[in-house]
Amino acid sequence: MTPPRSTLSPRMIALFCERRLASVLPADITLALQGYLVGLLARREFPPYRGTQIDFEVIAAALSVEATQLRSAKAQLRPIFDAVSRSVAEAELRPRVADRDKAKKKSTSPQKERKSVSKPPKPIVEFPEPLDDTWDDPDDLSAALRLHAARHGETIHHLYRAVVRPKDGLNRSTLISWARGAKAPRSVISLDVLRRIEKRYRLPDGYFAQKTANPVRAATGFDLDDVSASERRRLARHLPDNFNSRPRHEQTEIIDWVHNVVISGSTDYRRYQAAAIRQRYAVRFAGISAPRRKSSIAKEPDESGVIDAPAQLNAEIAELLKFKTSTFAAFGLQRNGVWGEETVSQKIEHFGLWFGTFAAPVASDVRGFGADPKCLTFAMMVFPQVWDWYLQWREQRRGFYTKWETDLLSIAAALNREETGWLRQTPHIGDHLQEIEGLITRQDIDEARADWAAACDRMYRHARRRIKEIDRVARIHRDPFEPILPVLEAPSPVGEYRKITEEILHRMPDERRYPLAAAEAVRAFLLLRIGLHTGLRQKNLRELLLCKREELPTSERRLEDMKRGELRWNSRDHGWEILIPSVAFKNASSSFFGSKPFRLILPDLGGLYEKLEAYIDRHRARLIGAAADPETFFVKTARRTSTNAAYDQNTFYEAWRLVIQRYGIFNPWTGRGAIKGLLPHGPHNVRDVLATHILKQTGSYEQASYAIQDTPEMVTQHYGRFLPQDKAEIAARILNKVWEAA
């Protein structure tokens, strides 16, 4: 029985895409899908499936789109993909039209049967000899494949027979599409076939892989069945292409290395932080408008260990913030200094964790005090025994004291200080005190209320003594230099860090085929380059506004009001200029500024202007997409799940960290990455790189402070890693000139 003719046609596919897909997918993706499905039907090629499910990863690679976009329309795509599969299956059962006509002609022809004479296939040689040993090396994969096949007197069809095995499941049309430039290899099997071609034509390892249009994109098809989909996406980018063929113990070793070094960063502090952040304990304050910082405070109100602050405690912190942030102190009150937005956000987090410690149950992993949340009040901070319990809890939890404890005690001293302390000037807070068994007795409360000033003086003296005692035994847990030690130990730290930007350029995707990936790579390049040229803190970088060449620059007064800087074209100096008012800096009162704005002309070196202008002209708009323009220079990639293109503190840090993971850390298993021993880090470490570089070159703390808009004292305390051997080397360079002259 002849199977029925399939009714599926290209026109029906077009109608389906127009009526069913256009409403759930962007127009460009819908059009690309239509062409893809029509192509499958014309070639009689089955759509890719993984078991019974559509393999969206393979389809996304063929269309150069994100798999998540296709997966979101899974229900609408399933019917048309099944229809194409049925049509192809039916076509395989029917003889082709040309075969039917030939058979019909043969049956009706009176001529005698002739023996068909066919040319035997060309024999396959393992290593064919080239016809020409000289050639001009092309830049793209398709031209390279055609060139080397022709050099060895072979066609793509013959090459397919020579290198592809039946078990690979790779269609001949796939290899042809590579040679035409219509597709690029992405799966593990495809990349393995490329290596076989390299070996067959005796080309260097990775010759074809370097010519792929998007060398940054992760391969697909790794054997990671016991790994979740989200973790598989994080791992895939850092696994070698031959991962599946490696021994099992080596695969485990690779995954462990990627987890410990690339994803988490293998420092003692990060391991402690990863364990501590799983133990939720905090008090969440309501009605606080300050920006949220990334912390151990959970985001869900019902998450175990996190409680909402009682109304009384909320009222107290609102009073404290009003005292420390208002333009003028209230009549009759005095204060020392004002808190900005970032400081407010930090203090809210610290106070939430401090009170959360006392509210956490004794039997929990946190091992808190177990106090009733209704008893919590800022007045507790006037009792030395409360602080001593907290300090002992911190020491038991971490194993030693750190600078964190001295910072907290400094807050306690400031709140209780004579004349300017908030607690000292608000004795009515003492009326909120309640007994807490084992911590605050009725006698303690009565004595404090009877002489509030004396209680605050006692706590102030106690805090100052504890600060001195802890300073003597405190240890460094979070060494800010540890992730970038290989850079700081190099003779030229900036030159070493610059290798990351060169790695980005080396692995830049083809903009014609992967415009979004190319835009993200250019953004990564500019992140590091502008950071290295300016030494700005991440707040000033992410809030930097953009003024295009043809636009009128924002006035300095307006920038002062917004507390932001701007990148603009300076027609007088013929260069791109960064102008930031001093009030926009964290250390605005520093002697470095002297109330004058920060102004810097970026140098036209190392392709900076070329990439900068390409980013402004076209890449930045691609990243923003349909989202609203935040008017900042650096913008996020706005997707369907994230329509806000503006960076915040957390997303900017993660963007920088992702660049380091992708381009900075040398991966011994893949050979990619710029610097051996580097660990993930954020934008603040660039300031360490700049300060240390100038110290190694000049020995001057003052000149080092110029690079990071700060003072020599701050460089000495926080930024410069200037070791005795570095100092001795500078002296030796000067003294050795005497001997060289002789």
Secondary structure, 3 states (H helix, E strand, C coil): CCCCCCCCCHHHHHHHHHHHHCCCCCHHHHHHHHHHHHHHHHHCCCCCEECCEECHHHHHHHHCCCHHHHHCCHHHHHHHHHHHHHHHHHHHHCCCHHHHHHHHHHHHCCCCCCCCCCCCCCCCCCCCCCCCCCCCCCCCHHHHHHHHHHHCCCCHHHHHHHHCCHHHCCCHHHHHHHHHCCCCCCEHHHHHHHHHHHHHCCCCCCCCHHHCCCCCCCCECCCCCCCCHHHHHHHHCCCCCCHHHCCHHHHHHHHHHHHHHHHCCCCHHHHHHHHHCCCCCEEECCCCCCCCCCCCCCCCCCCCCEEECCHHHHHHHHHHHHHHHCCCCCCCCCCCCCCCHHHHHHHHHHHHHHHHHHHCCCCCCCCCCCCCHHHCCHHHHHCHHHHHHHHHHHHHHHCCCCHHHHHHHHHHHHHHCCCCCHHHHCHHHHHHCCCECCCECHHHHHHHHHCHHHHHHHHHHHHHHHHHHHHHHCCCCCCCCHHHHHHHCCCCHHHHHHHHHHHHHHCCCCCCCCHHHHHHHHHHHHHHHHHHHHCCCHHHHHCCEECCCCCCCCCHHHHHHHCCCEEEEECCCCEEEEEECHHHCCCCCCCCCCCCCEEEECCCCCCHHHHHHHHHHHHHHHHHCCCCCCCECCCCCCECCECCCCCCHHHHHHHHHHHHHHHHECCCCCCCCCECCCCCCCCCHHHHHHHHHHHHHHCCHHHHHHHCCCCHHHHHHHHCCCCHHHHHHHHHHHHHHHHHHC
